[in-house]
Every structure is written in C-alpha cells, then in structure tokens.
Amino acid sequence: MPRYFFNTRIGNELISDPEGEELRDPDRAWEMARAMIRELLKTEGAEGALLNATIEVTDDEGEVVLEFPFTEAILPDGSVTRH
C-alpha cells in the first residue's frame, strides 16, 4: 500500500509529517486530510491563521498528491469537491 504524508502549511511555515500513513489510494488520503483538519479546527478553533492553512499530501517520492485548504473542510458535505 502507498504511504502518504500529511504536511501542514501555515503561511510560510511547513510542518512536516515524518511518519505518514499507509492508505489504499488518494481518495482515502483526501478523506483523512479532511478529518484531520476538522478535528484540528474543533480543538484549536476556526479562526486566524488556521483558516488560511493547507494540508499538502505527498507520496513516498515527495510529490504533492493533493492540497487541501482548511476552509474547504468546513464547507457542508454536499458542496465539497474532491481534487
């Protein structure tokens, strides 16, 4: 199974995920990124710099598989599109 890394970009700062997660496909990585963002916004609050943050999901080679803006994770389920 491929390994995906969930790096968080807040402004110019990149917080790297050194371990990553083995997931079956990019769709599952999208679902995990969304869940991670929602949990973080729930615990930290949905304001300020976090609303401008993005999770950059990369593969084993460091290629960006998807970018998930935090603001997209708070949209109603029916209005979210997968990248």
N, C-alpha and C positions, 0 to 999 in steps of 0.2 A: 504494500500500500504506500502511496506517496506521502511525504511529510510536508506539512505546511507550517509556516512561521507567521505569527500574528504580531507585527511590529506596529507600534503606535506613534504617529507623528502629531505633535502639538507645536504648531508654529514651525520654528527651525530645528526643534529638538526631536530626535528619533529615539524611542525607547525600544530596544531590540528584544525579541523573543529568542533566547538561545536554544531552547529545547524543541519548540514546535509540537505539532500533533500529527499523528498518522491518521489520515482520513481517506475515504474511498474516492472522492472526486472534488472538483472545485465547488460544486453546488453545496456539498456538506461544509466546506470551508466558509462559504458565504453565510450559511445558517449559523455556524459557530461564531463568526465575526459579529453578526447581528446580536446574538445572545450575549456575547461578551460586552458589547457596547451598552446594551440595555441594562445589564447588571451594574456596570460601572456608573452609568448615569443615575441609577436608582440609589446607589450607595454614596456617590460623590455630589450629586445634584446636577441638574441640566442647565448649567449657566456658564458664562465666561469662556475661557479658553477651550474647555472640553467640547463645546458645541462647534468649535472650528477644527477639532481634531479629526484624524482619519486613521483607520486601521489599514495598513498596507500588508496584504497577504502575499508571501513569496514562497517559491518552491525550493527544492534542495539546491538548485543552481543559483538561487538568489534573484531569479526573475520574478517580477511582480505579476501575480496571477489576478489580483483584483485590489481595488482601493474602495474602501467602504467609509464614507463620511459619517460621522456621528449623527448629524442631523437627519440622515436618511433612515437611521434605525428608530427614530421616534415617530415616523410617519405611520398612519394607520395601515394595518396589514394589507388591505386591498390596493393601496396606492404605491407600494414598494415594487420596484422592478429589479430583477437580477441582472448583474453585469456579466 
